Amino acid sequence: MARRVLLYSHDTVGLGHIRRVTRIASHLAERDGDSTILILTGSAVADSFRLPANVDVVKLPSFRKAENSRYVPRRLEIDHDRFVALRRELIRGAVEQFEPDVLVVDKVPLGVDGELRPALDALRRRAPHCRVVLSLRDILDSPREVTRSWSRDGIWDALRDFYDDVFVWGMRDVYDVIEAYAVPGDIAPKFSYCGYIAPARPPSTNGRSRFAGKKLVIATVGGGEDGSFLLSQFLRSLPHAEQKFASVVLTGPDLAAERRASLAQLIPSCGRPVFLIDFAAHADRLLSAADVVVSMGGYNTISEIVSRGGRAIVVPRTTPRKEQLIRAERFHELGLLRMIRPEKLTPERLACALDEELLGTTRQPRLALDFGGLDRSADLLESPVTARNGTHSAGART
């Protein structure tokens, strides 16, 4: 019988989670053509990605993060508790009817506002054979915030009760999540450092011809909900840059219309070709064509740039989470990219950094990153379950 794999992605902010989940799903589907894979997601653009024939998507009503760090309905005028109940029942129904052999949960072990708990409980009671895996990017937040919130929200007990494995998409030498987040000794053996996820290399015709051989700089902010400041500073920097280049600005589908209009008004004064695009399903192909990428510190973007030896100027988000700041600082220390802290960002400083990067010599990184995350995770999923409820030997797998 075909193996059934279910992937859950909460997708409340940005594009990072759905990009990572669709890459995992596509890789599993292509590696095992007999499998059938279903993605549960709140992302409005999930169907925009090209997926293999044996992968499908169930769209959940979308959340967004409010200013007070609470999650609220993005589009529906509905009471919050009813909204959560609606998503919870859709998730539970999908799990019960799909009957997965493997469930992969992205980042949030119990789902947004605990919406995943009934489905996890039902799986453990009715389908104990189902392998349940938590998928974590390399860095979640500051150690203090992760240990506080995971203790408060009962995450340690959830990992004990429901999860067989925890896949970390990173390297212990870059960031040791077990040590940083004080993972309890009985749970640590469930963790596996899989290496970073990088997309497949695009075709050799990388789009450079579209820009008549000019150097190309791309500015990207993921989903765009909180990226307008960086993009406006980028556009204001262009008149100060001495090098000649064309620019593509990826605003993201979640950038408010009025902010996008404000950015468009800056283009006539840039003094060089600028193309404003809200969304590109194959943004990795654009990044591959770029001489320099200006971005925030999101996992996917940085992984894509570094995996191809590209040059990046990263201005990380610092609120409400420190995840991007920690990642950018660590990658900067390793000689993999240039970082500018957001409070020090000015058009003049960014223009100077652009000129230096476009003229710069080859970088000499102090650590070679492992980008075999997709293959390693597939190998682990095909191996027997070695950990359940803390009954296995100590020591995290690397």
C-alpha positions in Angstrom: 0.0 0.0 0.0 1.1 3.6 -0.7 2.6 5.3 2.3 0.5 8.3 3.4 2.3 11.4 4.7 0.5 14.4 6.2 2.2 17.7 6.8 0.8 20.5 9.0 1.9 24.1 8.5 0.3 26.8 10.6 1.4 29.7 8.4 0.5 32.8 10.3 3.2 35.1 9.1 5.3 35.1 6.0 6.1 32.5 3.4 9.0 30.6 5.1 6.9 27.8 6.6 4.9 26.9 3.5 8.0 27.1 1.3 9.9 24.7 3.6 6.9 22.4 3.9 6.3 22.2 0.2 10.0 21.4 -0.4 9.8 18.6 2.1 6.6 17.2 0.6 8.0 17.5 -3.0 11.2 15.7 -2.0 9.4 12.9 -0.3 7.0 12.5 -3.2 9.8 12.4 -5.8 11.9 10.0 -3.8 9.0 7.6 -3.2 6.7 7.9 -6.2 4.2 5.5 -4.6 3.5 7.7 -1.6 0.6 10.0 -1.3 1.1 13.3 0.5 -1.4 15.9 1.9 -0.5 19.3 3.2 -2.7 21.1 5.8 -1.9 24.8 5.7 -3.2 28.3 6.4 -1.2 29.8 3.6 -3.1 31.6 0.9 -0.5 30.9 -1.7 0.1 27.2 -1.1 -1.4 26.2 -4.5 0.9 28.6 -6.3 3.8 26.3 -5.8 4.4 23.6 -8.4 3.8 20.2 -6.6 4.2 16.6 -7.8 1.1 14.7 -8.9 0.9 12.8 -5.7 0.8 15.9 -3.4 -2.3 17.9 -2.6 -3.3 20.7 -0.3 -6.1 21.4 2.2 -6.4 25.1 2.8 -7.3 26.1 6.4 -8.9 29.5 7.1 -6.0 31.9 7.6 -4.6 33.4 10.8 -2.6 36.6 11.2 -0.6 37.8 14.1 -2.1 40.8 15.9 0.0 43.6 17.4 -0.4 42.0 20.9 1.2 38.8 19.5 -2.2 37.0 19.6 -3.4 35.2 16.5 -6.7 36.4 15.0 -8.6 35.5 11.8 -7.0 37.1 8.8 -10.1 37.5 6.7 -13.2 36.0 8.4 -15.4 38.1 10.7 -15.8 35.4 13.3 -15.3 35.0 17.0 -11.8 33.8 17.8 -12.9 30.7 19.7 -15.2 29.6 16.9 -12.4 30.3 14.4 -10.0 28.1 16.3 -12.7 25.4 16.7 -13.4 25.5 12.9 -9.7 24.9 12.1 -9.4 22.3 14.8 -12.3 20.3 13.4 -11.0 20.6 9.9 -7.6 19.3 11.0 -9.1 16.4 13.0 -11.3 15.4 10.2 -8.4 15.4 7.7 -6.3 13.3 10.0 -9.1 10.8 10.7 -10.0 10.4 7.0 -6.6 10.5 5.5 -5.2 8.0 8.1 -1.5 9.0 7.7 1.4 6.7 8.3 3.6 9.8 9.0 2.6 13.1 10.4 5.1 16.0 10.1 4.3 19.1 12.1 6.0 22.4 11.3 7.4 24.3 14.3 4.3 24.5 16.6 4.0 21.1 18.4 0.4 21.6 19.5 -0.7 23.9 16.6 -1.9 27.5 16.9 -3.8 27.9 20.2 -3.6 24.1 20.7 -5.6 23.3 17.6 -3.6 20.2 16.8 -3.9 18.5 20.2 -7.2 16.6 19.5 -5.8 15.2 16.3 -2.5 14.1 18.0 -4.5 12.5 20.8 -6.7 10.6 18.4 -3.6 9.4 16.4 -1.9 8.0 19.5 -5.1 6.2 20.6 -6.3 4.9 17.2 -3.2 4.7 15.0 -0.2 4.2 17.3 1.8 3.0 14.2 1.7 6.6 12.8 5.2 8.2 13.1 4.8 11.8 14.4 7.7 14.2 13.6 8.3 17.8 14.7 10.0 19.9 12.1 12.1 22.8 13.4 14.2 25.4 11.7 17.7 25.9 13.0 16.8 28.8 15.4 13.4 29.5 17.0 14.0 32.5 19.2 16.1 33.6 22.1 16.9 30.8 24.6 15.1 32.6 27.4 11.9 33.0 25.4 11.8 29.5 24.0 12.4 27.8 27.4 9.8 30.1 29.1 7.1 29.6 26.5 7.6 25.9 26.0 7.4 25.3 29.8 4.3 27.5 30.1 2.5 25.9 27.1 3.2 22.3 28.0 5.5 21.6 25.0 7.9 19.3 26.8 5.0 17.0 27.8 3.7 17.2 24.2 7.0 16.0 22.9 7.0 13.1 25.4 3.4 12.1 24.7 3.0 12.5 21.0 6.3 12.8 19.1 8.7 10.1 17.9 11.3 12.4 16.3 12.3 16.1 16.2 14.1 17.1 12.9 16.2 20.2 13.2 17.0 21.9 9.9 20.4 23.0 10.8 23.8 22.0 12.2 24.8 21.6 15.8 28.1 23.5 15.0 26.1 26.5 14.0 23.5 26.5 16.7 23.0 23.8 19.4 19.3 23.9 20.1 19.5 21.2 22.7 21.9 23.2 24.8 20.4 26.6 24.0 16.8 25.6 24.9 17.8 23.3 27.8 16.0 20.3 26.3 15.3 17.7 29.0 17.5 14.7 29.0 14.7 12.2 28.2 13.6 14.2 25.2 17.0 15.2 23.7 17.5 11.7 22.0 14.5 12.4 19.8 16.4 15.3 18.2 18.2 14.8 14.9 20.3 17.6 13.2 19.5 17.0 9.6 21.4 19.8 7.9 20.0 22.8 6.1 17.3 22.7 3.4 18.3 24.1 0.1 16.2 24.0 -3.1 17.2 22.1 -6.1 19.4 24.0 -8.5 17.4 25.9 -11.2 18.1 25.4 -14.9 21.4 26.8 -16.2 19.5 29.6 -17.9 19.2 31.6 -14.8 17.4 34.6 -16.1 20.4 36.9 -16.4 19.6 37.5 -20.1 16.4 39.3 -19.0 18.5 42.0 -17.6 20.7 42.5 -20.7 23.8 41.3 -18.9 23.6 43.9 -16.2 24.5 43.1 -12.6 21.4 42.2 -10.7 20.5 43.1 -7.1 17.4 41.5 -5.5 15.7 42.9 -2.4 13.3 40.4 -0.8 11.3 40.4 2.5 9.5 37.0 2.4 5.7 37.5 2.9 6.2 41.2 3.3 3.9 41.9 6.2 6.7 43.7 8.1 9.2 44.4 5.3 8.3 47.8 4.0 11.0 49.6 6.0 13.8 47.6 4.6 12.4 47.9 1.0 12.0 51.7 1.3 15.5 52.1 2.6 16.8 49.9 -0.3 15.0 52.1 -2.9 16.3 55.2 -1.2 19.8 53.8 -1.3 19.9 53.3 -5.1 20.7 56.9 -6.0 23.7 56.8 -3.7 25.2 53.6 -5.1 28.1 54.0 -7.6 27.9 50.6 -9.2 25.6 50.1 -12.2 23.0 47.3 -11.7 19.3 46.5 -12.2 17.1 45.7 -9.2 14.1 43.4 -8.6 12.1 44.1 -5.4 10.0 41.3 -4.1 7.4 42.9 -1.8 5.7 39.7 -0.7 1.9 39.0 -1.1 1.2 40.2 2.5 2.5 43.8 2.0 -0.4 46.2 2.5 -1.5 47.9 -0.7 -0.9 51.4 0.5 2.7 50.5 1.5 3.3 49.0 -1.9 2.0 52.1 -3.6 4.4 54.2 -1.4 7.3 52.0 -2.6 6.2 52.4 -6.3 6.4 56.2 -5.8 10.1 56.0 -5.0 11.1 54.2 -8.2 11.3 57.2 -10.5 14.0 58.7 -8.4 16.2 55.6 -8.2 18.1 56.4 -11.4 18.3 52.8 -12.6 16.0 49.9 -13.7 13.8 48.7 -10.8 11.1 45.9 -11.2 8.5 45.7 -8.4 7.0 42.2 -8.0 4.6 41.1 -5.2 5.1 37.3 -5.4 7.3 34.8 -7.3 6.6 31.1 -6.9 10.1 30.3 -8.0 11.9 33.1 -6.1 14.9 30.7 -5.8 15.6 31.1 -9.5 15.7 34.9 -9.1 18.0 34.6 -6.1 20.3 32.3 -8.2 20.6 35.0 -10.9 21.5 37.8 -8.4 24.9 39.2 -7.8 23.8 40.4 -4.4 20.6 39.8 -2.4 19.3 42.3 0.2 17.0 40.5 2.7 15.8 40.0 6.2 17.2 37.1 8.1 14.7 34.4 7.3 15.7 30.7 7.2 14.8 30.0 3.6 16.3 33.0 2.0 19.6 32.8 3.8 19.8 29.0 3.1 19.1 29.6 -0.7 21.8 32.3 -0.9 24.5 30.5 1.1 23.9 27.2 -0.6 24.9 28.7 -4.0 27.8 30.7 -2.7 25.9 34.0 -3.2 26.5 37.4 -1.6 24.0 38.8 0.8 23.4 41.9 2.9 21.0 40.9 5.7 19.0 43.3 7.9 17.3 40.9 10.4 14.0 41.4 12.1 14.5 41.9 15.8 10.9 41.9 17.1 8.8 40.1 18.2 11.3 37.3 18.0 15.1 37.3 18.0 15.4 34.3 15.6 16.5 36.3 12.6 19.0 38.4 14.6 20.6 35.3 16.1 20.9 33.6 12.7 22.3 36.7 11.0 24.9 37.2 13.7 26.0 33.6 13.6 26.2 33.5 9.8 28.1 36.8 9.8 30.6 35.5 12.4 31.1 32.5 10.1 31.9 34.7 7.1 28.9 33.7 5.2 27.2 37.1 4.7 27.2 40.7 5.7 24.8 41.9 8.4 23.5 45.4 9.1 21.5 45.8 12.3 18.1 47.5 11.6 18.8 50.4 14.0 21.9 51.3 12.0 20.4 51.0 8.6 20.5 54.1 6.4 20.3 54.6 2.7 23.9 55.8 2.6 25.2 52.8 4.6 23.2 50.3 2.5 24.5 51.9 -0.8 28.1 51.6 0.5 27.5 48.0 1.4 26.0 47.3 -2.1 29.1 48.8 -3.8 31.5 46.8 -1.7 29.6 43.5 -2.2 29.4 44.0 -5.9 33.1 44.6 -6.1 34.0 42.2 -3.3 36.5 39.3 -3.4 35.4 35.7 -2.9 34.4 35.0 0.7 36.3 32.5 2.8 33.7 30.9 5.1 34.9 29.5 8.4 32.5 26.6 8.3 31.1 24.6 5.4 27.4 24.2 5.8 25.6 20.9 5.3 22.7 21.2 2.9 21.7 17.6 2.8 18.6 18.1 5.0 16.0 16.8 2.7 17.9 13.5 1.9 18.8 13.0 5.5 15.3 13.5 6.8 13.9 11.0 4.1 16.5 8.5 5.3 15.4 8.9 8.9 11.7 8.5 8.0 12.5 5.3 6.2 14.4 3.9 9.2 12.6 2.2 12.1 11.3 4.4 15.0 14.1 4.3 17.6 12.5 6.7 20.0 9.1 6.9 21.6 8.2 8.4 25.0 11.8 8.6 26.2 12.5 4.8 26.1 15.5 5.0 23.9 19.2 5.6 24.6 20.6 9.0 25.4 22.4 11.3 22.9 21.1 13.3 20.0 21.7 12.0 16.5 23.6 14.2 14.1 
